[in-house]
Amino acid sequence: MAEERLRVNRSKVGEKELARLENSPSGIKAQNLGVAGDKSVEPIPGFIQTPSEKVITNYQNSWIVLGRDRPGNMVSGKGGEGQTGAASIDLVVGRLSANPIAKTKQDERIFVDPDFTRDAARIYISQKTDIDVNFDLVEESAPVNNRSGIGIKADVVRMMAREGIKIVSGVDLVNSQNARISELSGIELIAYGQDVDGGLQPLVKGENLSEALNALSKEVDKLAAVVTGLLVSQTKLNKAFAEHWHIVPTYLGHPTAPSELAATEGMRVIADHMQYTAMDLQTVRMSLLNFQEKYLNDKRSNRHINSRHNKTT
């Protein structure tokens, strides 16, 4: 839970502006307190505007800036580098909201550049940009640069639909720079803003996982049947040895005669193991290897339990 701030804070609007508000007639003062939609005197910094930018503002810290890719100062972004095809729209509310200030202690007006960290909320649209770098997001092993991008940032973001939402990647064959898309990129859900210790992992595909677990259950059941058959044969042999008897020799020094029951059951168990148990166990082992390859090892398999593209922390 975030710390609660003062609900009304005019401490950094500047001493002259604060004195002017306090000394205004009650009716004028009431019209500048922001109640019932009136204007509000509060610390709102000015904006450093470049020649290519058209700025729309209500002077209440709501801004729409039509310009060129610029995530920071005048030389930042593709626009700052002088690249073509880098148009942008920056919708911002609450510049420097984390520490609002309008004037210095010397009562000089403060002007600021876009600040993707300290501004309160933003929807940023750019024809060509490095969107992950701009918002200080986790970069992949091959960073995505020089692409059209849309970034949305606020304290909390909600996406709602009355009949469903689809988030879809890889819909076209070429990107905004007319470059062929050679490798599909998926959807990544990243908690806490960072991929800590390689925690970004493929999402599990529920139906494939269910199918895989059912297949594994069947293979384990087959193994249980093989072991059950082994147990039955081994029990018969054990019973034969437990109940076997020997013929007492007529002459001393002669070996005792073998147990006919034990010999018969022993040979039968050996034959069963060679003919059935060994083959059944080999079949189960091959089935388990196929299971591993189909559901766990071969990421190209359409039955792999993990998503090929989509990941989460």
Buried (B, 14 or more C-beta within 10 A) or exposed (E): EEEEEEEEEBEBBBEEBBEBBEEBEEEEBEBBBEEEEEEBBBBBBBBEBBEEBEEEBEEEBBBBBEBBBBBEEBEBBBBBEEBEEBBBBBBBBBBBBEEBBBBEEEEEEBEBBBBBEBBBBBBBBBBBBBBBBBBEBBEEEEEBBBBBBEBEBEEEEEEEEEEEEEEEEEEEEEEBEEEEEEEEEBBBEBEEEEBEEEEBEBBEBEEBBEBBEEBBEEBEEBBEEBBEBBEEBBEBBEEBEEEBEEEEEEEEEEEEEEBEBBEEBBEBBEEBBEEBBEEBBEBBEEBBEEBEEBBBEEEEBEBBBBBBBBBBB
